[in-house]
Structure formats: C-alpha cells, structure tokens
Amino acid sequence: MQNKCCSNECSFCHSIFELYFHPLMYKTFECTQQNCYRAICPGYHDENDQRQLNPLVRNGIMKIVPKNRFEEKQPKTQTIKFPSIYQ
C-alpha cells in the first residue's frame, strides 16, 4: 500500500499547506500577512501566539518536505510564505 492515498484515513501530508497545520509545525513560524484575515492561520502573529519547536524536530520535518518547496540557500529563520491562493 506504499505511495497510495487512503482518502480521509490517509496519514500523509499531500501539500506544503497541510504540513503547516501539522501539530509539530502549527504556530511555530511567523505569518507573512500584514493584516491576516484568516479565521484559522497556521502561523503566529505575535510572541504570545508563537509556539517553540525543538530544532531537532524541525530538521526532521524539513527532511520530508519536497526540495522544490524551499530554496536551498534559505536561512532557517526566514518566514514561510503561503501559496498565493491562500492570501
């Protein structure tokens, strides 16, 4: 059953946007919108909203993200930008 989606039972991430909502990633990166209007936003908007993520966990998550989603020279502290369809 490798490489097959199990519909609603699937435990794999299908897009970078789904990864943003993963419990290990949610609210661990800064939202890139100046006046965010999203009812539910995976990024934090101020320090009170931010969650800390163990760097070892973050490095493990980033290994499963397709390389074409991020620039290879991108600093680890740079904010993650949402796809334009979510802005």
PDB file with SEQRES, HELIX, SHEET and CRYST1 records, atoms N, CA, C and O in Angstrom:
SEQRES   1 A   87  MET GLN ASN LYS CYS CYS SER ASN GLU CYS SER PHE CYS          
SEQRES   2 A   87  HIS SER ILE PHE GLU LEU TYR PHE HIS PRO LEU MET TYR          
SEQRES   3 A   87  LYS THR PHE GLU CYS THR GLN GLN ASN CYS TYR ARG ALA          
SEQRES   4 A   87  ILE CYS PRO GLY TYR HIS ASP GLU ASN ASP GLN ARG GLN          
SEQRES   5 A   87  LEU ASN PRO LEU VAL ARG ASN GLY ILE MET LYS ILE VAL          
SEQRES   6 A   87  PRO LYS ASN ARG PHE GLU GLU LYS GLN PRO LYS THR GLN          
SEQRES   7 A   87  THR ILE LYS PHE PRO SER ILE TYR GLN                          
HELIX    1 AA1 SER A    7  GLU A    9  5                                   3    
HELIX    2 AA2 ILE A   16  TYR A   20  1                                   5    
HELIX    3 AA3 PRO A   55  ILE A   64  1                                  10    
HELIX    4 AA4 LYS A   67  ARG A   69  5                                   3    
HELIX    5 AA5 SER A   84  TYR A   86  5                                   3    
CRYST1    1.000    1.000    1.000  90.00  90.00  90.00 P 1           1          
ATOM      1  N   MET A   1       0.820  -1.189   0.000  1.00  0.00           N  
ATOM      2  CA  MET A   1       0.000   0.000   0.000  1.00  0.00           C  
ATOM      3  C   MET A   1       0.865   1.255   0.000  1.00  0.00           C  
ATOM      4  O   MET A   1       0.377   2.351   0.276  1.00  0.00           O  
ATOM      5  N   GLN A   2       2.105   1.098  -0.299  1.00  0.00           N  
ATOM      6  CA  GLN A   2       3.028   2.223  -0.319  1.00  0.00           C  
ATOM      7  C   GLN A   2       2.673   3.176  -1.465  1.00  0.00           C  
ATOM      8  O   GLN A   2       2.295   2.733  -2.549  1.00  0.00           O  
ATOM      9  N   ASN A   3       2.797   4.488  -1.219  1.00  0.00           N  
ATOM     10  CA  ASN A   3       2.532   5.540  -2.206  1.00  0.00           C  
ATOM     11  C   ASN A   3       1.072   5.624  -2.641  1.00  0.00           C  
ATOM     12  O   ASN A   3       0.790   6.120  -3.731  1.00  0.00           O  
ATOM     13  N   LYS A   4       0.159   5.161  -1.833  1.00  0.00           N  
ATOM     14  CA  LYS A   4      -1.256   5.263  -2.166  1.00  0.00           C  
ATOM     15  C   LYS A   4      -1.977   6.025  -1.068  1.00  0.00           C  
ATOM     16  O   LYS A   4      -1.757   5.786   0.119  1.00  0.00           O  
ATOM     17  N   CYS A   5      -2.830   6.934  -1.474  1.00  0.00           N  
ATOM     18  CA  CYS A   5      -3.604   7.720  -0.525  1.00  0.00           C  
ATOM     19  C   CYS A   5      -4.799   6.906  -0.048  1.00  0.00           C  
ATOM     20  O   CYS A   5      -5.445   6.205  -0.828  1.00  0.00           O  
ATOM     21  N   CYS A   6      -5.078   7.011   1.237  1.00  0.00           N  
ATOM     22  CA  CYS A   6      -6.205   6.291   1.834  1.00  0.00           C  
ATOM     23  C   CYS A   6      -7.375   7.229   2.099  1.00  0.00           C  
ATOM     24  O   CYS A   6      -8.156   7.003   3.023  1.00  0.00           O  
ATOM     25  N   SER A   7      -7.500   8.272   1.298  1.00  0.00           N  
ATOM     26  CA  SER A   7      -8.579   9.240   1.407  1.00  0.00           C  
ATOM     27  C   SER A   7      -8.566   9.899   2.791  1.00  0.00           C  
ATOM     28  O   SER A   7      -7.525  10.397   3.219  1.00  0.00           O  
ATOM     29  N   ASN A   8      -9.690   9.910   3.487  1.00  0.00           N  
ATOM     30  CA  ASN A   8      -9.759  10.573   4.793  1.00  0.00           C  
ATOM     31  C   ASN A   8      -8.928   9.876   5.861  1.00  0.00           C  
ATOM     32  O   ASN A   8      -8.594  10.487   6.877  1.00  0.00           O  
ATOM     33  N   GLU A   9      -8.595   8.630   5.653  1.00  0.00           N  
ATOM     34  CA  GLU A   9      -7.787   7.882   6.620  1.00  0.00           C  
ATOM     35  C   GLU A   9      -6.287   8.074   6.385  1.00  0.00           C  
ATOM     36  O   GLU A   9      -5.472   7.570   7.158  1.00  0.00           O  
ATOM     37  N   CYS A  10      -5.924   8.787   5.343  1.00  0.00           N  
ATOM     38  CA  CYS A  10      -4.513   8.938   4.976  1.00  0.00           C  
ATOM     39  C   CYS A  10      -3.769   9.742   6.038  1.00  0.00           C  
ATOM     40  O   CYS A  10      -4.241  10.791   6.476  1.00  0.00           O  
ATOM     41  N   SER A  11      -2.620   9.252   6.444  1.00  0.00           N  
ATOM     42  CA  SER A  11      -1.831   9.933   7.476  1.00  0.00           C  
ATOM     43  C   SER A  11      -0.672  10.727   6.882  1.00  0.00           C  
ATOM     44  O   SER A  11       0.178  11.227   7.619  1.00  0.00           O  
ATOM     45  N   PHE A  12      -0.631  10.846   5.558  1.00  0.00           N  
ATOM     46  CA  PHE A  12       0.466  11.554   4.914  1.00  0.00           C  
ATOM     47  C   PHE A  12       0.056  12.960   4.497  1.00  0.00           C  
ATOM     48  O   PHE A  12      -1.116  13.232   4.239  1.00  0.00           O  
ATOM     49  N   CYS A  13       1.019  13.822   4.436  1.00  0.00           N  
ATOM     50  CA  CYS A  13       0.824  15.198   4.001  1.00  0.00           C  
ATOM     51  C   CYS A  13       0.826  15.226   2.471  1.00  0.00           C  
ATOM     52  O   CYS A  13       1.706  14.635   1.846  1.00  0.00           O  
ATOM     53  N   HIS A  14      -0.146  15.903   1.866  1.00  0.00           N  
ATOM     54  CA  HIS A  14      -0.247  15.958   0.410  1.00  0.00           C  
ATOM     55  C   HIS A  14       0.232  17.282  -0.158  1.00  0.00           C  
ATOM     56  O   HIS A  14       0.415  17.401  -1.369  1.00  0.00           O  
ATOM     57  N   SER A  15       0.435  18.263   0.682  1.00  0.00           N  
ATOM     58  CA  SER A  15       0.892  19.567   0.208  1.00  0.00           C  
ATOM     59  C   SER A  15       1.642  20.266   1.334  1.00  0.00           C  
ATOM     60  O   SER A  15       1.563  19.869   2.497  1.00  0.00           O  
ATOM     61  N   ILE A  16       2.366  21.308   0.966  1.00  0.00           N  
ATOM     62  CA  ILE A  16       3.096  22.085   1.969  1.00  0.00           C  
ATOM     63  C   ILE A  16       2.098  22.762   2.915  1.00  0.00           C  
ATOM     64  O   ILE A  16       2.388  22.941   4.098  1.00  0.00           O  
ATOM     65  N   PHE A  17       0.928  23.136   2.398  1.00  0.00           N  
ATOM     66  CA  PHE A  17      -0.065  23.796   3.241  1.00  0.00           C  
ATOM     67  C   PHE A  17      -0.578  22.848   4.315  1.00  0.00           C  
ATOM     68  O   PHE A  17      -0.815  23.279   5.444  1.00  0.00           O  
ATOM     69  N   GLU A  18      -0.756  21.576   3.999  1.00  0.00           N  
ATOM     70  CA  GLU A  18      -1.148  20.597   5.018  1.00  0.00           C  
ATOM     71  C   GLU A  18      -0.063  20.456   6.071  1.00  0.00           C  
ATOM     72  O   GLU A  18      -0.360  20.252   7.248  1.00  0.00           O  
ATOM     73  N   LEU A  19       1.178  20.563   5.662  1.00  0.00           N  
ATOM     74  CA  LEU A  19       2.284  20.466   6.611  1.00  0.00           C  
ATOM     75  C   LEU A  19       2.248  21.619   7.611  1.00  0.00           C  
ATOM     76  O   LEU A  19       2.589  21.429   8.779  1.00  0.00           O  
ATOM     77  N   TYR A  20       1.838  22.812   7.171  1.00  0.00           N  
ATOM     78  CA  TYR A  20       1.754  23.962   8.076  1.00  0.00           C  
ATOM     79  C   TYR A  20       0.820  23.694   9.250  1.00  0.00           C  
ATOM     80  O   TYR A  20       1.047  24.209  10.345  1.00  0.00           O  
ATOM     81  N   PHE A  21      -0.223  22.899   9.041  1.00  0.00           N  
ATOM     82  CA  PHE A  21      -1.200  22.616  10.089  1.00  0.00           C  
ATOM     83  C   PHE A  21      -0.857  21.384  10.913  1.00  0.00           C  
ATOM     84  O   PHE A  21      -1.605  21.025  11.821  1.00  0.00           O  
ATOM     85  N   HIS A  22       0.247  20.738  10.616  1.00  0.00           N  
ATOM     86  CA  HIS A  22       0.674  19.584  11.409  1.00  0.00           C  
ATOM     87  C   HIS A  22       0.921  20.057  12.839  1.00  0.00           C  
ATOM     88  O   HIS A  22       1.460  21.148  13.028  1.00  0.00           O  
ATOM     89  N   PRO A  23       0.550  19.280  13.847  1.00  0.00           N  
ATOM     90  CA  PRO A  23       0.733  19.706  15.246  1.00  0.00           C  
ATOM     91  C   PRO A  23       2.166  20.107  15.606  1.00  0.00           C  
ATOM     92  O   PRO A  23       2.367  20.928  16.500  1.00  0.00           O  
ATOM     93  N   LEU A  24       3.148  19.545  14.930  1.00  0.00           N  
ATOM     94  CA  LEU A  24       4.531  19.924  15.230  1.00  0.00           C  
ATOM     95  C   LEU A  24       4.935  21.239  14.574  1.00  0.00           C  
ATOM     96  O   LEU A  24       5.920  21.847  14.991  1.00  0.00           O  
ATOM     97  N   MET A  25       4.204  21.693  13.564  1.00  0.00           N  
ATOM     98  CA  MET A  25       4.545  22.923  12.850  1.00  0.00           C  
ATOM     99  C   MET A  25       3.631  24.099  13.191  1.00  0.00           C  
ATOM    100  O   MET A  25       4.056  25.252  13.123  1.00  0.00           O  
ATOM    101  N   TYR A  26       2.380  23.817  13.558  1.00  0.00           N  
ATOM    102  CA  TYR A  26       1.361  24.843  13.775  1.00  0.00           C  
ATOM    103  C   TYR A  26       1.840  25.899  14.775  1.00  0.00           C  
ATOM    104  O   TYR A  26       2.261  25.577  15.886  1.00  0.00           O  
ATOM    105  N   LYS A  27       1.766  27.155  14.360  1.00  0.00           N  
ATOM    106  CA  LYS A  27       2.146  28.326  15.175  1.00  0.00           C  
ATOM    107  C   LYS A  27       3.632  28.355  15.550  1.00  0.00           C  
ATOM    108  O   LYS A  27       3.998  28.962  16.557  1.00  0.00           O  
ATOM    109  N   THR A  28       4.486  27.713  14.759  1.00  0.00           N  
ATOM    110  CA  THR A  28       5.927  27.751  15.035  1.00  0.00           C  
ATOM    111  C   THR A  28       6.663  28.639  14.043  1.00  0.00           C  
ATOM    112  O   THR A  28       7.882  28.783  14.141  1.00  0.00           O  
ATOM    113  N   PHE A  29       5.955  29.240  13.090  1.00  0.00           N  
ATOM    114  CA  PHE A  29       6.570  30.148  12.127  1.00  0.00           C  
ATOM    115  C   PHE A  29       5.693  31.391  12.006  1.00  0.00           C  
ATOM    116  O   PHE A  29       4.487  31.342  12.250  1.00  0.00           O  
ATOM    117  N   GLU A  30       6.311  32.491  11.631  1.00  0.00           N  
ATOM    118  CA  GLU A  30       5.617  33.772  11.563  1.00  0.00           C  
ATOM    119  C   GLU A  30       4.715  33.852  10.331  1.00  0.00           C  
ATOM    120  O   GLU A  30       5.111  33.446   9.239  1.00  0.00           O  
ATOM    121  N   CYS A  31       3.510  34.374  10.509  1.00  0.00           N  
ATOM    122  CA  CYS A  31       2.599  34.614   9.393  1.00  0.00           C  
ATOM    123  C   CYS A  31       3.176  35.739   8.545  1.00  0.00           C  
ATOM    124  O   CYS A  31       3.682  36.725   9.082  1.00  0.00           O  
ATOM    125  N   THR A  32       3.105  35.600   7.226  1.00  0.00           N  
ATOM    126  CA  THR A  32       3.697  36.596   6.332  1.00  0.00           C  
ATOM    127  C   THR A  32       2.723  37.703   5.950  1.00  0.00           C  
ATOM    128  O   THR A  32       3.121  38.667   5.297  1.00  0.00           O  
ATOM    129  N   GLN A  33       1.460  37.588   6.340  1.00  0.00           N  
ATOM    130  CA  GLN A  33       0.464  38.598   6.004  1.00  0.00           C  
ATOM    131  C   GLN A  33       0.503  39.737   7.020  1.00  0.00           C  
ATOM    132  O   GLN A  33       0.586  39.494   8.223  1.00  0.00           O  
ATOM    133  N   GLN A  34       0.443  40.979   6.539  1.00  0.00           N  
ATOM    134  CA  GLN A  34       0.487  42.111   7.466  1.00  0.00           C  
ATOM    135  C   GLN A  34      -0.790  42.218   8.285  1.00  0.00           C  
ATOM    136  O   GLN A  34      -0.727  42.369   9.505  1.00  0.00           O  
ATOM    137  N   ASN A  35      -1.923  42.144   7.653  1.00  0.00           N  
ATOM    138  CA  ASN A  35      -3.211  42.152   8.353  1.00  0.00           C  
ATOM    139  C   ASN A  35      -3.923  40.855   8.001  1.00  0.00           C  
ATOM    140  O   ASN A  35      -4.783  40.827   7.120  1.00  0.00           O  
ATOM    141  N   CYS A  36      -3.567  39.805   8.680  1.00  0.00           N  
ATOM    142  CA  CYS A  36      -4.086  38.473   8.357  1.00  0.00           C  
ATOM    143  C   CYS A  36      -5.584  38.418   8.650  1.00  0.00           C  
ATOM    144  O   CYS A  36      -6.037  38.789   9.733  1.00  0.00           O  
ATOM    145  N   TYR A  37      -6.331  37.952   7.671  1.00  0.00           N  
ATOM    146  CA  TYR A  37      -7.783  37.859   7.800  1.00  0.00           C  
ATOM    147  C   TYR A  37      -8.270  36.420   7.927  1.00  0.00           C  
ATOM    148  O   TYR A  37      -9.476  36.180   7.971  1.00  0.00           O  
ATOM    149  N   ARG A  38      -7.357  35.471   7.985  1.00  0.00           N  
ATOM    150  CA  ARG A  38      -7.751  34.064   8.047  1.00  0.00           C  
ATOM    151  C   ARG A  38      -8.420  33.751   9.388  1.00  0.00           C  
ATOM    152  O   ARG A  38      -7.960  34.200  10.438  1.00  0.00           O  
ATOM    153  N   ALA A  39      -9.494  32.986   9.344  1.00  0.00           N  
ATOM    154  CA  ALA A  39     -10.147  32.555  10.580  1.00  0.00           C  
ATOM    155  C   ALA A  39      -9.225  31.625  11.359  1.00  0.00           C  
ATOM    156  O   ALA A  39      -9.144  31.698  12.585  1.00  0.00           O  
ATOM    157  N   ILE A  40      -8.536  30.757  10.640  1.00  0.00           N  
ATOM    158  CA  ILE A  40      -7.563  29.852  11.252  1.00  0.00           C  
ATOM    159  C   ILE A  40      -6.275  29.985  10.457  1.00  0.00           C  
ATOM    160  O   ILE A  40      -6.225  29.621   9.283  1.00  0.00           O  
ATOM    161  N   CYS A  41      -5.248  30.497  11.087  1.00  0.00           N  
ATOM    162  CA  CYS A  41      -3.963  30.706  10.425  1.00  0.00           C  
ATOM    163  C   CYS A  41      -2.918  29.825  11.100  1.00  0.00           C  
ATOM    164  O   CYS A  41      -2.832  29.821  12.328  1.00  0.00           O  
ATOM    165  N   PRO A  42      -2.124  29.081  10.337  1.00  0.00           N  
ATOM    166  CA  PRO A  42      -1.124  28.211  10.948  1.00  0.00           C  
ATOM    167  C   PRO A  42       0.104  28.956  11.462  1.00  0.00           C  
ATOM    168  O   PRO A  42       0.897  28.393  12.218  1.00  0.00           O  
ATOM    169  N   GLY A  43       0.268  30.210  11.062  1.00  0.00           N  
ATOM    170  CA  GLY A  43       1.420  30.995  11.514  1.00  0.00           C  
ATOM    171  C   GLY A  43       1.079  31.838  12.731  1.00  0.00           C  
ATOM    172  O   GLY A  43      -0.089  32.131  12.982  1.00  0.00           O  
ATOM    173  N   TYR A  44       2.104  32.229  13.491  1.00  0.00           N  
ATOM    174  CA  TYR A  44       1.842  33.087  14.649  1.00  0.00           C  
ATOM    175  C   TYR A  44       1.872  34.553  14.221  1.00  0.00           C  
ATOM    176  O   TYR A  44       2.518  34.912  13.237  1.00  0.00           O  
ATOM    177  N   HIS A  45       1.158  35.395  14.979  1.00  0.00           N  
ATOM    178  CA  HIS A  45       1.048  36.813  14.652  1.00  0.00           C  
ATOM    179  C   HIS A  45       1.763  37.704  15.657  1.00  0.00           C  
ATOM    180  O   HIS A  45       2.093  38.848  15.342  1.00  0.00           O  
ATOM    181  N   ASP A  46       2.003  37.206  16.838  1.00  0.00           N  
ATOM    182  CA  ASP A  46       2.800  37.932  17.831  1.00  0.00           C  
ATOM    183  C   ASP A  46       3.456  36.906  18.752  1.00  0.00           C  
ATOM    184  O   ASP A  46       3.196  35.708  18.648  1.00  0.00           O  
ATOM    185  N   GLU A  47       4.301  37.384  19.645  1.00  0.00           N  
ATOM    186  CA  GLU A  47       5.060  36.473  20.510  1.00  0.00           C  
ATOM    187  C   GLU A  47       4.161  35.623  21.405  1.00  0.00           C  
ATOM    188  O   GLU A  47       4.519  34.495  21.744  1.00  0.00           O  
ATOM    189  N   ASN A  48       2.998  36.152  21.791  1.00  0.00           N  
ATOM    190  CA  ASN A  48       2.075  35.392  22.646  1.00  0.00           C  
ATOM    191  C   ASN A  48       1.455  34.209  21.908  1.00  0.00           C  
ATOM    192  O   ASN A  48       1.046  33.228  22.529  1.00  0.00           O  
ATOM    193  N   ASP A  49       1.390  34.304  20.607  1.00  0.00           N  
ATOM    194  CA  ASP A  49       0.788  33.276  19.760  1.00  0.00           C  
ATOM    195  C   ASP A  49       1.801  32.207  19.339  1.00  0.00           C  
ATOM    196  O   ASP A  49       1.418  31.127  18.888  1.00  0.00           O  
ATOM    197  N   GLN A  50       3.089  32.509  19.487  1.00  0.00           N  
ATOM    198  CA  GLN A  50       4.151  31.628  18.996  1.00  0.00           C  
ATOM    199  C   GLN A  50       4.378  30.417  19.891  1.00  0.00           C  
ATOM    200  O   GLN A  50       4.384  30.526  21.117  1.00  0.00           O  
ATOM    201  N   ARG A  51       4.564  29.260  19.257  1.00  0.00           N  
ATOM    202  CA  ARG A  51       4.959  28.042  19.960  1.00  0.00           C  
ATOM    203  C   ARG A  51       6.412  27.764  19.633  1.00  0.00           C  
ATOM    204  O   ARG A  51       6.862  28.023  18.517  1.00  0.00           O  
ATOM    205  N   GLN A  52       7.140  27.241  20.590  1.00  0.00           N  
ATOM    206  CA  GLN A  52       8.541  26.880  20.363  1.00  0.00           C  
ATOM    207  C   GLN A  52       8.601  25.448  19.849  1.00  0.00           C  
ATOM    208  O   GLN A  52       7.857  24.575  20.295  1.00  0.00           O  
ATOM    209  N   LEU A  53       9.491  25.233  18.914  1.00  0.00           N  
ATOM    210  CA  LEU A  53       9.662  23.906  18.337  1.00  0.00           C  
ATOM    211  C   LEU A  53      11.100  23.475  18.511  1.00  0.00           C  
ATOM    212  O   LEU A  53      12.027  24.222  18.198  1.00  0.00           O  
ATOM    213  N   ASN A  54      11.279  22.279  19.008  1.00  0.00           N  
ATOM    214  CA  ASN A  54      12.610  21.717  19.176  1.00  0.00           C  
ATOM    215  C   ASN A  54      13.301  21.688  17.816  1.00  0.00           C  
ATOM    216  O   ASN A  54      12.734  21.156  16.862  1.00  0.00           O  
ATOM    217  N   PRO A  55      14.520  22.250  17.697  1.00  0.00           N  
ATOM    218  CA  PRO A  55      15.226  22.278  16.402  1.00  0.00           C  
ATOM    219  C   PRO A  55      15.423  20.897  15.791  1.00  0.00           C  
ATOM    220  O   PRO A  55      15.432  20.763  14.567  1.00  0.00           O  
ATOM    221  N   LEU A  56      15.579  19.880  16.610  1.00  0.00           N  
ATOM    222  CA  LEU A  56      15.742  18.529  16.074  1.00  0.00           C  
ATOM    223  C   LEU A  56      14.465  18.055  15.380  1.00  0.00           C  
ATOM    224  O   LEU A  56      14.515  17.367  14.361  1.00  0.00           O  
ATOM    225  N   VAL A  57      13.327  18.434  15.949  1.00  0.00           N  
ATOM    226  CA  VAL A  57      12.051  18.073  15.338  1.00  0.00           C  
ATOM    227  C   VAL A  57      11.886  18.823  14.025  1.00  0.00           C  
ATOM    228  O   VAL A  57      11.489  18.234  13.019  1.00  0.00           O  
ATOM    229  N   ARG A  58      12.190  20.129  14.025  1.00  0.00           N  
ATOM    230  CA  ARG A  58      12.057  20.929  12.808  1.00  0.00           C  
ATOM    231  C   ARG A  58      12.941  20.366  11.696  1.00  0.00           C  
ATOM    232  O   ARG A  58      12.496  20.266  10.552  1.00  0.00           O  
ATOM    233  N   ASN A  59      14.170  20.001  12.006  1.00  0.00           N  
ATOM    234  CA  ASN A  59      15.062  19.449  10.989  1.00  0.00           C  
ATOM    235  C   ASN A  59      14.507  18.147  10.435  1.00  0.00           C  
ATOM    236  O   ASN A  59      14.635  17.878   9.240  1.00  0.00           O  
ATOM    237  N   GLY A  60      13.899  17.343  11.280  1.00  0.00           N  
ATOM    238  CA  GLY A  60      13.300  16.093  10.824  1.00  0.00           C  
ATOM    239  C   GLY A  60      12.121  16.330   9.908  1.00  0.00           C  
ATOM    240  O   GLY A  60      11.945  15.615   8.921  1.00  0.00           O  
ATOM    241  N   ILE A  61      11.301  17.339  10.228  1.00  0.00           N  
ATOM    242  CA  ILE A  61      10.147  17.659   9.390  1.00  0.00           C  
ATOM    243  C   ILE A  61      10.609  18.190   8.045  1.00  0.00           C  
ATOM    244  O   ILE A  61      10.066  17.815   7.006  1.00  0.00           O  
ATOM    245  N   MET A  62      11.601  19.055   8.056  1.00  0.00           N  
ATOM    246  CA  MET A  62      12.050  19.653   6.806  1.00  0.00           C  
ATOM    247  C   MET A  62      12.665  18.627   5.862  1.00  0.00           C  
ATOM    248  O   MET A  62      12.740  18.870   4.657  1.00  0.00           O  
ATOM    249  N   LYS A  63      13.102  17.495   6.382  1.00  0.00           N  
ATOM    250  CA  LYS A  63      13.656  16.457   5.514  1.00  0.00           C  
ATOM    251  C   LYS A  63      12.577  15.796   4.667  1.00  0.00           C  
ATOM    252  O   LYS A  63      12.869  15.270   3.593  1.00  0.00           O  
ATOM    253  N   ILE A  64      11.323  15.817   5.142  1.00  0.00           N  
ATOM    254  CA  ILE A  64      10.260  15.169   4.381  1.00  0.00           C  
ATOM    255  C   ILE A  64       9.578  16.115   3.403  1.00  0.00           C  
ATOM    256  O   ILE A  64       8.767  15.678   2.586  1.00  0.00           O  
ATOM    257  N   VAL A  65       9.896  17.406   3.473  1.00  0.00           N  
ATOM    258  CA  VAL A  65       9.312  18.383   2.560  1.00  0.00           C  
ATOM    259  C   VAL A  65      10.037  18.284   1.223  1.00  0.00           C  
ATOM    260  O   VAL A  65      11.267  18.238   1.200  1.00  0.00           O  
ATOM    261  N   PRO A  66       9.315  18.251   0.120  1.00  0.00           N  
ATOM    262  CA  PRO A  66       9.995  18.211  -1.172  1.00  0.00           C  
ATOM    263  C   PRO A  66      10.956  19.382  -1.328  1.00  0.00           C  
ATOM    264  O   PRO A  66      10.638  20.505  -0.936  1.00  0.00           O  
ATOM    265  N   LYS A  67      12.123  19.126  -1.897  1.00  0.00           N  
ATOM    266  CA  LYS A  67      13.150  20.154  -2.006  1.00  0.00           C  
ATOM    267  C   LYS A  67      12.701  21.347  -2.829  1.00  0.00           C  
ATOM    268  O   LYS A  67      13.195  22.453  -2.612  1.00  0.00           O  
ATOM    269  N   ASN A  68      11.791  21.163  -3.756  1.00  0.00           N  
ATOM    270  CA  ASN A  68      11.361  22.279  -4.584  1.00  0.00           C  
ATOM    271  C   ASN A  68      10.461  23.259  -3.837  1.00  0.00           C  
ATOM    272  O   ASN A  68      10.106  24.299  -4.391  1.00  0.00           O  
ATOM    273  N   ARG A  69      10.088  22.961  -2.617  1.00  0.00           N  
ATOM    274  CA  ARG A  69       9.234  23.868  -1.843  1.00  0.00           C  
ATOM    275  C   ARG A  69      10.027  24.997  -1.194  1.00  0.00           C  
ATOM    276  O   ARG A  69       9.466  26.051  -0.893  1.00  0.00           O  
ATOM    277  N   PHE A  70      11.303  24.792  -0.979  1.00  0.00           N  
ATOM    278  CA  PHE A  70      12.125  25.792  -0.320  1.00  0.00           C  
ATOM    279  C   PHE A  70      13.402  26.003  -1.116  1.00  0.00           C  
ATOM    280  O   PHE A  70      13.915  25.078  -1.745  1.00  0.00           O  
ATOM    281  N   GLU A  71      13.907  27.219  -1.082  1.00  0.00           N  
ATOM    282  CA  GLU A  71      15.193  27.474  -1.706  1.00  0.00           C  
ATOM    283  C   GLU A  71      16.268  26.836  -0.845  1.00  0.00           C  
ATOM    284  O   GLU A  71      16.190  26.883   0.383  1.00  0.00           O  
ATOM    285  N   GLU A  72      17.264  26.244  -1.474  1.00  0.00           N  
ATOM    286  CA  GLU A  72      18.302  25.563  -0.705  1.00  0.00           C  
ATOM    287  C   GLU A  72      19.119  26.525   0.142  1.00  0.00           C  
ATOM    288  O   GLU A  72      19.614  26.135   1.199  1.00  0.00           O  
ATOM    289  N   LYS A  73      19.273  27.771  -0.292  1.00  0.00           N  
ATOM    290  CA  LYS A  73      20.083  28.738   0.449  1.00  0.00           C  
ATOM    291  C   LYS A  73      19.255  29.552   1.435  1.00  0.00           C  
ATOM    292  O   LYS A  73      19.766  30.505   2.024  1.00  0.00           O  
ATOM    293  N   GLN A  74      18.012  29.204   1.622  1.00  0.00           N  
ATOM    294  CA  GLN A  74      17.116  29.939   2.510  1.00  0.00           C  
ATOM    295  C   GLN A  74      17.552  29.783   3.963  1.00  0.00           C  
ATOM    296  O   GLN A  74      17.739  28.661   4.434  1.00  0.00           O  
ATOM    297  N   PRO A  75      17.719  30.909   4.684  1.00  0.00           N  
ATOM    298  CA  PRO A  75      18.067  30.799   6.106  1.00  0.00           C  
ATOM    299  C   PRO A  75      16.934  30.126   6.873  1.00  0.00           C  
ATOM    300  O   PRO A  75      15.764  30.295   6.527  1.00  0.00           O  
ATOM    301  N   LYS A  76      17.268  29.377   7.894  1.00  0.00           N  
ATOM    302  CA  LYS A  76      16.259  28.659   8.677  1.00  0.00           C  
ATOM    303  C   LYS A  76      15.349  29.599   9.448  1.00  0.00           C  
ATOM    304  O   LYS A  76      14.262  29.195   9.861  1.00  0.00           O  
ATOM    305  N   THR A  77      15.767  30.851   9.654  1.00  0.00           N  
ATOM    306  CA  THR A  77      14.955  31.791  10.409  1.00  0.00           C  
ATOM    307  C   THR A  77      13.985  32.556   9.523  1.00  0.00           C  
ATOM    308  O   THR A  77      13.162  33.312  10.039  1.00  0.00           O  
ATOM    309  N   GLN A  78      14.054  32.386   8.209  1.00  0.00           N  
ATOM    310  CA  GLN A  78      13.176  33.111   7.304  1.00  0.00           C  
ATOM    311  C   GLN A  78      11.746  32.606   7.442  1.00  0.00           C  
ATOM    312  O   GLN A  78      11.522  31.423   7.700  1.00  0.00           O  
ATOM    313  N   THR A  79      10.777  33.505   7.272  1.00  0.00           N  
ATOM    314  CA  THR A  79       9.384  33.103   7.399  1.00  0.00           C  
ATOM    315  C   THR A  79       8.958  32.286   6.190  1.00  0.00           C  
ATOM    316  O   THR A  79       9.505  32.436   5.097  1.00  0.00           O  
ATOM    317  N   ILE A  80       7.994  31.437   6.397  1.00  0.00           N  
ATOM    318  CA  ILE A  80       7.462  30.604   5.329  1.00  0.00           C  
ATOM    319  C   ILE A  80       6.335  31.371   4.657  1.00  0.00           C  
ATOM    320  O   ILE A  80       5.456  31.895   5.340  1.00  0.00           O  
ATOM    321  N   LYS A  81       6.346  31.445   3.341  1.00  0.00           N  
ATOM    322  CA  LYS A  81       5.305  32.163   2.608  1.00  0.00           C  
ATOM    323  C   LYS A  81       4.226  31.191   2.161  1.00  0.00           C  
ATOM    324  O   LYS A  81       4.513  30.079   1.719  1.00  0.00           O  
ATOM    325  N   PHE A  82       2.977  31.632   2.285  1.00  0.00           N  
ATOM    326  CA  PHE A  82       1.856  30.818   1.873  1.00  0.00           C  
ATOM    327  C   PHE A  82       1.717  30.851   0.364  1.00  0.00           C  
ATOM    328  O   PHE A  82       2.091  31.842  -0.264  1.00  0.00           O  
ATOM    329  N   PRO A  83       1.189  29.798  -0.230  1.00  0.00           N  
ATOM    330  CA  PRO A  83       0.884  29.842  -1.658  1.00  0.00           C  
ATOM    331  C   PRO A  83      -0.102  30.967  -1.932  1.00  0.00           C  
ATOM    332  O   PRO A  83      -0.931  31.276  -1.076  1.00  0.00           O  
ATOM    333  N   SER A  84      -0.033  31.584  -3.100  1.00  0.00           N  
ATOM    334  CA  SER A  84      -0.842  32.762  -3.401  1.00  0.00           C  
ATOM    335  C   SER A  84      -2.343  32.500  -3.314  1.00  0.00           C  
ATOM    336  O   SER A  84      -3.105  33.440  -3.088  1.00  0.00           O  
ATOM    337  N   ILE A  85      -2.788  31.277  -3.483  1.00  0.00           N  
ATOM    338  CA  ILE A  85      -4.227  31.018  -3.415  1.00  0.00           C  
ATOM    339  C   ILE A  85      -4.779  31.169  -2.005  1.00  0.00           C  
ATOM    340  O   ILE A  85      -5.997  31.234  -1.835  1.00  0.00           O  
ATOM    341  N   TYR A  86      -3.918  31.226  -0.986  1.00  0.00           N  
ATOM    342  CA  TYR A  86      -4.367  31.360   0.401  1.00  0.00           C  
ATOM    343  C   TYR A  86      -4.199  32.773   0.927  1.00  0.00           C  
ATOM    344  O   TYR A  86      -4.439  33.015   2.110  1.00  0.00           O  
ATOM    345  N   GLN A  87      -3.799  33.702   0.097  1.00  0.00           N  
ATOM    346  CA  GLN A  87      -3.571  35.076   0.563  1.00  0.00           C  
ATOM    347  C   GLN A  87      -4.774  35.940   0.329  1.00  0.00           C  
ATOM    348  O   GLN A  87      -4.756  37.126   0.661  1.00  0.00           O  
TER     349      GLN A  87                                                      
END                                                                             
